[in-house]
């Protein structure tokens, strides 16, 4: 095999190695397999024109399942102020009592949620709720804050079927984005706050 091809393959392997390692080493479970915790941290996603996206709804619905099963005593919605309010309203509309919902309205990026929880100083047990593609990076961020959470997968099996080309495009894009952000975290350039 020519040296140039070996060098390219080695570079690709090096680029994806941290992401693959995190995927393999992060113990992710479905909401049904979560063990009881004090709170579930529901990570934010884009809210467009005051409406929750399907991706975001999956996270909220997984949190609702955790609450109803007794696996989470409280639900923490974490996003920007306006988006956290939309998340809060959604949970209320789904029958979650107001006293069981906390808001973290200052999370502009995923690591902000981990920082907020650690800053509370409660030492409570937590569950991190997001999609499978997102949880490995969350594991990396939350390790910095000495959180020892469970990782609950919010992927829904009731999504409308997508064409194979769409699935490949979307999943590849998410995996590449997460890989770049993992490298940014390892190199301490993400998240950067001035």
Rosetta blueprint (number, residue, H / E / L):
1 X L
2 X L
3 X H
4 X H
5 X H
6 X H
7 X H
8 X H
9 X H
10 X H
11 X H
12 X H
13 X H
14 X H
15 X H
16 X H
17 X H
18 X H
19 X H
20 X H
21 X H
22 X H
23 X H
24 X H
25 X H
26 X L
27 X L
28 X E
29 X E
30 X E
31 X H
32 X H
33 X H
34 X L
35 X L
36 X L
37 X E
38 X E
39 X E
40 X E
41 X E
42 X E
43 X E
44 X L
45 X L
46 X L
47 X E
48 X E
49 X L
50 X L
51 X E
52 X E
53 X L
54 X H
55 X H
56 X H
57 X H
58 X H
59 X H
60 X H
61 X H
62 X H
63 X H
64 X H
65 X H
66 X H
67 X H
68 X H
69 X H
70 X L
71 X L
72 X E
73 X E
74 X E
75 X E
76 X E
77 X E
78 X E
79 X L
80 X E
81 X H
82 X H
83 X H
84 X H
85 X H
86 X H
87 X H
88 X H
89 X H
90 X H
91 X H
92 X H
93 X H
94 X L
95 X L
96 X L
97 X L
98 X H
99 X H
100 X H
101 X E
102 X E
103 X E
104 X E
105 X L
106 X E
107 X L
108 X L
109 X L
110 X H
111 X H
112 X H
113 X H
114 X H
115 X H
116 X H
117 X H
118 X H
119 X H
120 X H
121 X L
122 X L
123 X L
124 X L
125 X L
126 X E
127 X E
128 X E
129 X E
130 X E
131 X L
132 X H
133 X H
134 X H
135 X H
136 X H
137 X H
138 X H
139 X H
140 X H
141 X H
142 X H
143 X H
144 X L
145 X L
146 X L
147 X L
148 X L
149 X L
150 X E
151 X E
152 X E
153 X E
154 X L
155 X L
156 X L
157 X L
158 X L
159 X L
160 X L
161 X L
162 X L
163 X L
164 X H
165 X H
166 X H
167 X H
168 X H
169 X H
170 X H
171 X H
172 X H
173 X H
174 X H
175 X H
176 X H
177 X H
178 X H
179 X H
180 X H
181 X H
182 X H
183 X H
184 X H
185 X H
186 X H
187 X L
188 X L
189 X L
190 X L
191 X L
192 X L
193 X L
194 X L
